Amino acid sequence: MYQRILVPVDGSTTSLRGLDEALRLAKLTGAALRLVHVVDELKYVTGFETFAAYNSDLVPLMAEAGEQILQQGTEIAARAGVEAETVLFTSAAGRVSELVAEQARAWNADLIVIGTHGRHGVGRALLGSDAEQILRISPVPVLLVNARPRAGDASSAVAPQVAADA
């Protein structure tokens, strides 16, 4: 059964649904969790800022936010009674999907659990999908968790995020 579960997180409700499912599996199997966050450096490049300003101001803020997301994930895991280790990457080292797949190889993960919006059609074509790319190149099985909660599901991971959004 799954003993090493890799969970990419970005702080969104969707990724927290994935974390919640990974926690359920970890509690059932006694698996170790590794939370991964990738700072996507190119996501906010507009072309109007200088490289120096971008590199010295924006990138450190994004890394700090990534650390906070990982901290939130470990706190959620601890409340569920599951220990989780964390890894922070910057996307300058590669695409998000490639970094996640490489981390799965390097850590000898048995499973990747990732939240997905479940977009299709034009929405998927316009926005792309890190989850889909991870699924395509992953060296291990991937569990995609839909962002929509199941009927009657009181998700422990998502509840704090929903309250913060209100």
N, C-alpha and C positions, 0 to 999 in steps of 0.2 A: 504494500500500500504506500501511499505518498508520505515520505518522511522529510522532504525538503521542498517547501513551497515558496516560490518567488512571487512577490506581489508588487507590481508597479503602482505607485500612487502619485497623484498630482493635487490632492486636496479637494477635488470636486466630489459632489454627492455620488457621481457615477463610480469613481475610483474607491470611495468608501463602501459602496455596495460590494465591490470586488473584495475588499479587505474583510468585510463582514463574512462573506462566504468562505474565504480562506481561513478565517478564525474558526468557523464551524468545522471545517475539515481538519484543522490542526488539533482541535479538541477531541475529535473522534479518533484520530490516528496517532496523536502524540508527535506530530510533525513540528519541525523547526520552521520558522518564518524568516524570510529576508525581505524587507521593504526596500524598494528601489525608487528613487526620484531622479529624474533627468531634468536639469536646468536647460531648457531649450533656448539657447542664446540668440538664435536667429529669429525667434518668434516676434520680438518687439523692435527689430531693426526697421527704422523708417527711411534711413538715408539722409535725414536732416541733421543728425547729431554727428559730432566728430568721433573718430575711433577712440581717442583718449577719453572723452567724456563717457562714451558708451562703456568702455572697458573699465574705467575707474569708478564710475557711479552706478550704472545700471546692473552690470553683471554681479557685483558683490551683493546688491539688494536682492537679486533673483536667487543667489545662492543662500542668503539668509532666509528668504521665504521658503526655499526648499528644505532647509534644516528644520524650520518650524513645522512643515508638513510631515516630515519624518518623525518629529517629536510627537505630534498629534497621533500619528499612526501607532507609535510604540505605547503611548498612553492608552489608546483604545484597546490594543492587544493585552496590555497589563490588566485592564479592567475585566477582560474576558478570561484572564488566567493563563495567557499564552505569552511566552517571551518572544521578542522579535528583535533582530539586528537590522541595521540600516546601512545603505550605501547611497551616496550622492554622486552623480555624474554631471558633467557639462556636455552639451550636445556638440561642442566644438570637436569632440573626439569621434563623432559619428551620428547617424540618425538614431532617434529614440528606439525604434524597433531593433536596430542592429545592436545597440548597447544592451537592451534587455535580453536578446538572444545570446549574446556573448556572456552576460552575467549568469544566465542559466547554465551555460556550458562550464564556465569557470567554477561555479559554486556546486556543480553536480546536482542541480535542481531536478526533482521528479515531476514537477508541475508548475505552470505559470497560471495564476488566477488574476484576471484583469476585468475591470468594469468596462462596459461598452454602452453607448447610447442606442445601438441597434438601428442606426440610420440606414436608409436604403435609397435607391434612386438618385435624384438630383442632390439631395442633402449629403449623401455619402460622396458623390462625385465632387462636389464643391469643397467640402470640409476635409475629405480624406479620412483615414482611420488608422491611428497607431495600432489599435487592437487588431485590425485586419492584417496589417503588415507583420505584427508579431506572430499571429497565427500562421501566416505563410512561411516564415523563416525559422520558427522555433525548432530547436532540437528535441524538445520534450512536449508532452501533451499540454494543451492550453484550454483552460476553462473560462469561457466568456460569460460574464454575469450581466444581464440586462439591467439598465438603470431603473426600470420600473419595479417597485417592490411587489412581491406576491400579495394576494389578498390575505389580510389578517397578519401580515408579517410586521413584527415590531423590531426592526433592525437596530441593534445596539450601536453599530458604527455610524449609521446615518443620522440617528436621532439628534446627536449634538450639533451636527452640521445644519440640519433643517432649522433648529432653534436659532442658530446664529444668523441664518439667512433671513429670518422673519423680521 
